[in-house]
Amino acid sequence: MVIPQASPAVMGRRLVGYGISLLALLGITVAVGDIVGSHYPILMRWGVALCLAAQIIVIVDCLRPYRARGTSGTWLFLVSVVATTGLLGILAGLMSAPAPWPGLEWRTNIWFGPVLQYFLLLHARRRVAWVPFVVVGLSGWAIITVLHQLDWRIQVLDLVFTLTPIATLGIGGACITNLLMELRLDQMRRLHGEQEARRSEMLEQERRARIRLAHDSLLHSLQQLSRDWAQLSEVDIRAVARRALNELRASSRSLDDGTWVEVRPSLQAALEGQGCSLDWRGSDALAPRHVREAMVGAAREAVRNVVKHANGFATVHISRAGSGCRVTITDDGNGFDPTPASQRIGIQESILTRMTEVGGTAVVVSNEQGSSVILEWVPEPLDAPEPFGPVARTLISWLPIPVLAASLIHVSVFGVGPSAPIVAAIWTATAAVAALGMRRLRSHGLSGWQPWALTVISIGLLVANYMWISPVGTNGYHVWTPSLAGALMVLALPGRRLSHALAMALAVIAATVAASVASLGWETTLGAQFGSIMAVVMYVLAPLALATGASILATHSRHTEELAAAQRLSAGLAAERDTTRRAWVTRMQMLAEPLLADVARGGADPRDPEVTEQARLLEARLRDELSLWPEGLHLADEIHALRSKGWNCSMDMDANAEVERGELMTVTSYLPDPVPGQRLHLTHRQGRAVATITDPPLGEHQLEQLAPEAEYLSDEDFTQVRTPHTPEYQHASELTRISR
C-alpha cells in the first residue's frame, strides 16, 4: 500500500494554523486581566470572555489531528458567532458606560486579531463566516475610539499590529508551501532518475541472494557428503540434507516485513548445528529483519570456515553498534591470507558482499594467532533537512517588510525615546542591516556567524530600549524595538538547526525579560510592560515555529515520499522478483532435491562411493551455475556432461556475455573423451574460447578425434584448443590447423 501524502499547500496551511494558535494563546495570556479586573464594565468583561472563548475554539481547530482535511462549516459558524457576540458585548458595555472611561483601551490586536487571522489566512473564501465579524469589529473600534476619546495613536498602532501578523503569516505560509513544492519536485526528478538504477540493483541483490542460498545450504550439504573433513555420522549427514531441503523450499518467502527483530535467537539457531563449539558473549541487539538474515548468513559462513580450517572452536560476541548491531566471530586457528586476491566465494560472496548489500560492513582479520570476522550494520543517519530553494528564500526575504513597516508607523505616530534623530538613525541602520540580510538570503542564504550576528543586534536593540524608558508613567508602547528585533529574527531563524534556532530565540526572550526587570522592576514588567514582553515573545516564537515546522515538514515529506517511492518500486518489481525466485528454486530443486531427498529419507547411503561421487559432481555443477545464472544454464549443462564423461573440469572467465558462452559451448564440442586423471580448464581470453588440457595433455589418438575446425597448440605439458579466430583478431602464428 502506498502511503498518501498531503499536498504542500495543505501542509503549509496546517503550519500556518499552528502559528495562529500560538499567537492566540499569547493574546489570551495578555487579556486575562481584562476579564478578572474590576476596572471595566461587567458587560464588557463578558464580551472579552466570549472573544477569548472564540480564540480557544480557534486553537482547538488549528491543533486537532485531522484538520488537514478541512474545517467544517460548524467550526467556522461557532467561531464567528461566539467572536461576533463577544465584540457586540464589548461594544454594548462600553456604549452604556460613562464616557470617557478611565484607563480604557480597545485591544484590537488582542480581542480581534487572532480570530481575524484565522478567518483571513485559513478561510478567506468563506466570506459569510467572517464579514459580519470584521464589520462589527472595525465599527466598534471606530465608535469606541470616538465615544471614549481614546488615544488615536495607540488605536492605530493596535490596528497595525493586528494586520502585521496576518501579512507575516501569509508570507510564511506561502514560503512553506513553495519550500515543500520545490522539495517534492526535486524528489520527483531525483527518484525518476534513480528508479531504473534501483530496479537493477534490487534485481541483482535478489539474484545474489539466490546464489548465496545455493552456496550456504546446498553446496555445504554436498560438501558434507563428498569431503573427508566433515567427519559427521550418518544421522548427522541426513539431518544436514533435510535442513538444506527445508531452506530451499522456504526460500521463496520474503525475509523482510519492515520490523526490527532480535539478532541472537536466529543467530544461535543457525550456528549451533554447524559442528562448531561456540562461546556466546555480549548482549542482544536489534536490526531490521533483512539485515538480521544477512548477518546470520555471513556468521554461518564464518563458523563453517572455522570448522573446515581451524580447530572447531569459536567465540561469538554480539553487541550494539550505535543504533545498529555488531557480531564478531573469533577463532584461535592457524590463520589464512585475508587479502581480496585470496578470497573465494565463501568469503567474498557469503560474507563481504552479503553485508555490503544490506548497507553493512564485514572485516576479515587473520594472522598466526587466529582469525576474526566482524559484521557490523549501523543505520544511515537521517539527512539534514533540505535547504530552502530559491523561491522559498525569496519569500522568506520579504518577511521583514511588514514588521519594518509596523515599526516605522510606531515611531512616526508615537513619541518614543531617546530622541527623534536617534530613533530615526537606529531605525534606518536596522532597516539597512535587514536589507543586507534579505539580499544575502535571496542569493545564497544566511550561514555561519550571520544569524548569530542578527541575534546579537536584536538583543542590543531590546536592551537599549528598556534602558531609555522611565519606570514612571510608562506603557508598552514606549518599547518600540521589538518589531525591529522581530524583523531581524525572521531572517535569522529559518533554515537553522532546531537547537541553534531555539538557543537564539531563548537568548532574545531572556535578554528582554532581564533588561525589563533590571531597568523597570518586576511590578512594571508584569504590569504595564507585560504586553511588550509578549510582543517580543510573539516576534521570536512565531518565526521559530514557522522555521521549525517547515524543517519538520520538509523532513517528513522527504522520507514519506522516499518510502512511497520505495513501496511503488517494490510493488512494480514484485512479480519479476517472484518469477526470479521461483525459477531459481525450481532449478535448484530439479538438480539437488533428488539426491538430498534420497539421503534424508535413508534411500541412499551417504557412505556409498557412488553417492559420494554424485555429490561431488552435483557440487561442481552448482558452482558453475553460481557464476552462470541465469543465462548460462546451457553451458553449465554442457560442462556437467564433460564431467560425467570423466573430465576434471574447471572454468574461469573475465565476462559472462552471450557470445562468450556460445564460444565456450563451441570449444567443448570439439573435445574427445578424456583419459583417467585428465584435467580440463575453460577460459575466454582475447575474444576466443580456450580449453587447456593437462595431466596429461591430449594424446595422438585424442588429437585425431578433435573437430576439423578446431585450432590447437600441443606440447609435452599441455594442450590448448581454441575456437577459430574471428576477423577482429589476427591468426595466432603458434597455433596449428589440423587438416583432414
N, C-alpha and C positions, 0 to 999 in steps of 0.2 A: 504494500500500500504506500503510495506517495504522500508524504506529509504536506498538507496545504499550508500556504504561507500568505499572510495578509499583504496587501499591496503597500508600496511605500507611502502613498497618500493616507491610507488608513493608519499605519503605524505612526506617521508624523502627527496626525490628528490626535491619536491617543497620547502621545508625549506632550503635546500642547495642553491636553486635558490635565495631565499631571502638573504642569506649570500653573494652570488656572487654579487647581485645588490648593497648591502651595500658597499662592497669593491670597486666596480666600481665607485660608487658615490664619495667615498673618493679619488679615483685616479683622477677623473675629477676635484675635488676641488684643488688638488695639481698641476695638469698640465695646468690649465687655463693660468698661467703666461707664459707657453711655446708658447702659441698662441698669446697673446696680447703683449708680449715683443718684442722689436726690435733687440735683440742681436742674434737671429737665422735667417738663410736664409729664404726667403719668401716661397720657395717651401717646405722646411722642416716644416714650421708652418702650411701650408695647409695639409701636411701629418699628423701632430699631430691632427689637427682639425678632419680629417677623422677617425683617431683612436678613438678619444673621441666620435665621432658620432656613431661609431660601439658599443662603450660601452653604449651609451644611448639606442640603439636598444636592447642590451642585458638586460638592466634594464627593459625596457618595456616588453620584452618577459618573463622575470622571474616574473614580477609582474602582468601580465594580468590574469584576473579571471579564465579562463578555461585552463590554461596552463597544469594542471594535466593530461589532455587528450593527451598531447604530443605536441611537436613543429613540425610544418610543415616544409617541405623542403624549402619553400620560405623564412622563417625566417633565417634558417641556411645559405642559399645561400647569403642572403642580408648581414648578419653579416660578413661572410667570404670575400665577395667581397669588402665591404667597409673597413674592417680592413686591408686586404692584400694590397689594393690600398693605404691606408694610410701609411703602412710601406714602400711600394715602393716609395712613395713621400718623406718620411723622408730620405730614403737611397739615392735617386737621388739628393735631395737638398744638403745633406752633401758631397756626392762624387763630386758635382760640385763646392763646396765651397773650398777656400784655406785651406790647412791643415798645422799645426793644428789650429782648430777654437777655439778661446779663450772662456773659460767658458763652453765648450760643455760637455753634459752628454747624454749618450744613456740610457733613463729611461726604462729599460726592465720591471721593476715591475709596472710602471705606464702606459706606452703605450701598452705594450704587455700582461702583466699579467692577467687583468680581462677577456679579451677575451679568453685567453688560459684556464683559469679556467672554463669558460662557455663551451668550447668545451670538455675538458678532463673529467670534473665532470658530465656533463649532456648529452653529445653526443659523448662519446669516440668511439662508434662503427661506427659512420659516418665519416670515415677517409677521404673520398673525400672532405668533407667540411673543415676540419681543417689541413690536412697535408700541403697544399700549404702555408697556413698562418704560420705554425710553421717553414717550411723551409725558407721562406722569413725572418721571424723574427730573427731566430738564425743566418742565413747567414749575415743579415745586422748588427747584434750585433758584430759578429766576424770581418767583413770588416771595420766597422767604428772604432772599438777599435784599430785595427792595423793602419788604414789610418790616423786617427787623434791623434794617440798616447795617447789614453785615459788611465786614471789610472786603471790598470787591477784589483786592489783590489776593487775599487768601482764597476766595472763591474761584478766581481764575486759575490760581495755581492748583487747587484741588481738581478742577476740571482737566487741566493739562496733565497732571499726574494720574488721572483716570484714563486718559487716552494713550499715554506713553506706553504702559504695559501692553495695551492692545496692539500697538504698532510693533513693539519689540517681540511679543509672542507670535504675531503674524509673520514677521520676517524669519523668526526662529523656526516656525513650523514649515515655512517654505524651504528653508535651508535643510532641515532634516529630511523632508520629502525628496529634495534633489540629491542629498547625500546618499540616501538609500537607493534612489533610482540609478545614480551613477554606479554605485556598488553592484547593483543587480545586473546592469548592462555589462560591466566589466567581468562579473562572474560568468554571464552567459557566453561572452566572447571566449573567455579562458576555458570554460568547460567544453565548449564546442570544439575548440582546438585540441583539447586533451582526450576527447571521447574515444577516438579511434585508437590512440595510443593506449589508453586504459583498457580498451576492449582487448587489444592484442596481448597486453600484459596479463590480464586476468586469464585469458585462454592459455597462455604459456605457463602460468602458475598452475593451472589445473592439469595441464599435460605433465608438468614436472612432478606434481603430487601423485599422479598415477604411476609415474616411473619409480618414484620413491616407494610406493606401495609394493611394487614388484620386488624392488631390491631388499626392502626391510623385512618383508614377510615371506614371499615365495622363494627368493634366492637363498635367504637364510635357512629356510626349511630344507631346500635341496642340498645345501652345503652340509647340513646335519646328516643327510643320508649318504653323501658321497665323499666326505672328508674324514680322515682318521683322527683329526684333532678334537672332534666333537665328544667322543667317549661317553655317549649317552646310552642308557639302557633302551631296550626295545620299547618299553612302555613310554619312556620319555620322548622317543622319536615319534611314536604315534600321537602323543599329545601335541608335539610341535606341529605335526601335519594338520591335526584338527584345528589348532589355533590359526594356522595360516589360511585354511579354508574359510573359517568364520570371518577373519579380517577381510578376505577377498569378497565374500558375499555381502558384507556390511559396508563396503567401500563406496557404494553409490549414495549413501546418506550424507547430507550436508553436515559439516563439522561445526558450523558457526551459526548461532542464533542471536548474536549481539550481546550476550550476557558475559559477565566476568565470573570465573569459577576458580575453585581452589586447585592448585597445581599438584600438591603432594599425593592425594589419593590416586589419581590417574598415573602419576609417575611410579608410585610403588607397585601398582597393579601391573604395569608394563615391564618393570625391571626385575621384579622378584623371580620371574620364571625364566631368566636368561642363563642360569647356571653360574652366576657370579655371587660371591659373598659380599654383602653390602653393609656399610656402616652409615646410618642415616643421621644427619646433623642439621642444625638450624631450625627455623620455624617455617610455617607455611606462608605462601604469598598468593595473591590473586592475579589473574591475567585473563584476557578475552579467550573464548573457547578455542578459536583457531590458533591463537598463539600458544595456548597450553598444548594442543595437539602437535604443533611443530616442535616444542621443547621436548615433549615425550618421545617423539620420533628421533630427534637428534640425540637425546640422552640414551635411548635404547641402542642406537648405533655405537655410541661411545662405550657402553658397557659390553657390547658384543666384541668390540675390539680388545677390551681388557681380557675377556675370556680367551680370545684367539691368540693374543700376543703378549699378555702379561701373566701374572700368577693367579688370576681369578679372584682377586680381592680389590674392592674399590670403596672410596668414601664419597657419598653423595651429600652435598651441602646445599640447602635451599634457603634463600634469603630474599629480602626486598631490595630492589634497586630503585631508589626514589619512589615513584608511584608504580613501578613495574616489578619485575621479578628476575632473580639470578639463580641459576643452577650450575654447580661446579662438580664435576666428576674427576676424582684424582686416584691414581694408582701408583704403586712403587715398583713397576716393572723395569725392564732394561731400556725403555725408550725407543724412539724412532726418529726419522728425519721428518719434521713437520713442515718443511718448505712446500709451497704450492706445486712445484715441479714433481714432488714425490707423492702427492696426494692422489689417491684413486677415487673411484666413485663413492665408496663408503664415507670418506671424509668430505670430499668436495660437494657431493650432491646431498647426502643424507644428513650432514651436519651444517656445513657452511652455507650452502645455497638455501637449505630449508629455513634457517634462521633469517637470512637476508630477505627472503620473500615475504616474511611477516613483519618486516621492519626492525628486526633484532640483529644481534651480532653473535658470532661464535669465534672464540680464540682457542687455538690448539697450541699448547706448550709442552715440549718434551725434551728430556735430557737423560743422562745415565741414572739419575735418581728416580725417574718416573715420569708420568705424563699427566697433564691436566687439560680438561676440556671445559671451557667457561661459556655458558649460554646465558645471554642477557637480553632482556626486552624492556625498554622504557618507552612509554607513550610519548609521541612528539608533543612538545608544548604548543598550546594554542597560539596562533599568530596574534600579534598586536592588532587592534582594530585598524581597518583600512584608513589611510589618511584621507582628509577631505579632498574631493575633486575640485576642479577649477570653478564649476558653477556654484557648488556649496561654499567654497571660500569667498567667492564674490558676494554671495548673500550674507554670510557672516560679517563681512566687512561693512555692511550697511547697518548692522545692529546699533552702533553708537549714535547714529544720526538722530533718531527720535529722542534719545536720552540727552544728547547735547542741546537739542532744540528746547527741551523742557528746562534744562539748566539755564539756557540763555533767557528764557521768559522769566524764570525765577529771579535772576539777578537784575533783570530790567524793571520788573514791576514791584519788587520788594526791596526795601533798603537793607542791604547786608554789608557787613564789615570785612576787613578793617576800614577800607575806603574805596570809593568808586574806581579810581585809577588802578589800585592794586587788584581789586576784584576783576576788572577788565583784563589786566595783564595776566592774571592767573588763568582766567577762562580761555584767553587766546592761546596761551602756552599749552594748556591741556588739550585744547582742540587741535593744535599743531601736532602734539605727540600722538593723539588719536588718529589724525590724518596719516601720519607716517606709518603707524601700526596697520591702518586699513590698507594702505598701499602695499606694505610688505606682505600682509596676509593674502591679498589678491594674487600676488606674483609667486611667492614661494611658501608662504605660511610662516608663522612665528615658531622659533625653536631656540633651544639653549637658554641663554640668560634673558632673552627678551620678555617672555611672560612674567618672569620674576621681577624684572625692572618695572613693568607696568604695575605690578602688585605693590612694590615699594613706593612708587609715586602715588598710588591711590591711598595708601596708609598715611603718607605725608600730608596729602590734601585734607584728609579727615581729621588728623591730629591737630593740624594748624587751625582748622576751622573752629574746633572746640576751644582752643586757646584764645581765639579772638573774642568770643562772645562772653557776656557777663551773666553770672548766675541769677541776677535780679531782673525780673520782668522779661525774661526770655521765653520764647516758644520754639516749637520745632522748625519753624520757617526761617529762623536765623541760621540754621545749619543748612548751607546751600551746596556743599561739596559732595554729598552722597551721589547726586546724579552725575557729577564729573567722574567720581571714582567708579560708578557703575559703567560709564562709557568706556573706561579703560579695562574693567574686569570682563566685560562681554567679549573683548578681544583676547584677553589673557587666558581665559578658562577653556574655551572649546579646543578639542584636539589634544588636551593634556591627559597624562595618565591619571587615573582616579585618585591615587594617593597624592600626587602633586597638586591636582586641582582642589582637593579637599584641604590640603595644607594652606594653599593660597587663600581660600575662602575663609577658613577659620582665623588666619592671621589678620585679615582685614576686619572681621567682626570683633575679635578680641581687642585689637588696637582701638577700634571705635569705642567700645564699652570702657576700656581703661582710660582713654582720653576724656570721655564724658565724666566719669567718676572723679578723676583727678582734678578736672577743671571746674565742674559744677556741683559735685557731690551726688550721693546716692538718691536723695529725695528728688532733686531736679531730674536726674537721669530716668528714674522710674515714673516721674510725673510729666512735666512739660516736654521733656526730651525723649519720652518713650517712643513717640511716633517717628522721630528722626532715626532712632536706633533701628526700628522696624524697617524704615526705608533703606538703610544700609543693608540689613539682612535680606530684604527683597532684591535689591540690585545685585547682591552677591549670589544668593541661593538660586534665583531664577535662571541666570545663565549656567550656574553649576548643574542644576537639574537638567537643563536642556543638553548641555555638553555631555554629561554622564549618561543621560538617557540615549542620546544619539550614539555614543560609543557602545552601549549595551545592545541597542537595537541593531547596529551595524554588525557586531559580533554574532548576535543571534541570527541575523539574516544571512550572513555568510555561511555559518555552519549549517543552518537549516537548508539553504539552497544546495550546499555540497552534499548533505545527506540525501536530499531529494534526488539530486542528480545521480548519486551512487545507487539509490534504490531503482531509479528508472533504468540505469545501465544494467544493474543486476537482473531486473525483470526481463530486459531485452535479451540478455545472454543466457537466461535460464534454460531455454530449450536447447541451445547449442552446447551449453556445458553438460546438460544431462545426456545429450547424444554422445558426447565425447566420453563421458563416464561409462555409459552402457556399452559402447563399443570396446573400451579398454577392458572392462570387467569380463565381457563376453569372450574376448580374445584370450585373456589370461585363464579363464575357466576352461576354455577349449584346450589350451595347451597343458596346463598344470593340474587341473582337477582330477583327471582320470588316475594319474599316478598317486597323488596325495590322498585321494579318497580311498584307493586300494590299501595304502599304508595305514591310514587312520582306522579303517574298518577291520584291518587284520587280514585282508585278502592278499597282501604282498608282504613278504618277509624283508624288512629293511636291511638284513644282513646278507641277503642273496646278492651275489656279484652282478647278476643281470639287472636287478633293481638298482643297485648302486650305479651301474653304467647308464641306465636310463636317466637317473637323477643327474648324473654328470652332463649328459648330452642336453637335457632339458635346461639345466642351469646355464650352459653356454648359449643355448638358443635364446633364452630370456635376456641374457646380457646383450646379445645382438639387437634384440627388439628394443631394449632401453635406449640405444643410440639411434635406431632407425624409425621408431614410432613417430607418426602413424603412417607415413607414406612409404616406408621401405620394407613393408612386410614380405613382399615377394622376394626381395633379396635375402631377408632373414630365412625364409623357407629354403632358398637355394643353398645357403651356407649350411643349414641344418642337414640338407641332403648330402652335402660333401662330407660332413662329419659322420653321417650314418654309413657312408662308404668306407670310412676308415681314416679320413684326413684329420689331422690335428690342426684345426683351423682357427686363425685369429684375424682381426680386421682393424685397420686404422685409416681414418680419412680426415682430411682437412675440412671438408664440407660435406653436406648431405643434400646436394641438388639432384634433381631428377635425372639429368644427363649423366652424372657421375654414377648414380646407382645403376642406370642402364648399362654403362660400360663395364661395371663390375660384374653384372649378370652375364655380360658377353664373355668376359675373360674366364669366368668359372665354367662356361660351357665348352671352352677349349680343352679343359684338363682331362687327363686319363685317370684311370683308377689308381689309388696310391699303393705303395708297398708298406709293410708294417713299420711304424715309427715315423713315417714321413710327415713333415710339418709344412703347413701352407699359411702364408701371411699375405692378406689382401690389402692393397693401398691404392690411392688415387693421387698421383703426383704429376704436375706439369701437364694437365689436360689428358692424361692417359691412365687407364686402369692397369695395375701391375700385380701379378701373382708371383710371389717369391717362394720357391720350394727348397727346403733344406732337410738334412738328417734322414736320408741322403738326398742329393739333387736328383732330377729326373734321369733315369737310365735310358739307354738307347731304345729299348722296347717302348718305354713311355713316350719318348720324343716322337717315335713314329706314329703314336696314337693322337698327337696334337692335331687340332683342326688345321686345315690347309692355310687359312688366312692368318693364323697366329704368328706373331713375331716373338723370338725368344733369344736369350743370351744364356749360355751354359758354361760353367767351369767345374772344377773339382769340388767346390764348396757349396755352390748354389746354382739354381736355375731361375731366371726371370722370364715370365711370359707376359707379353703386353698385347693390348689391342692395337690394331693398325693405326698408324699416325693419321692425323686429320690435317686439312690444309693449313690450320693455324700453327702447326708445329712442324719443324723440319725433321726429316727422317733421321733417326739416330744411327750413326755410322757403325756403332758397335753391335747392332742387332743383326742377326742372320735370318733371312727369309727362307723358309723351307718350301721348296718346290716339289710337287709330286705330280 
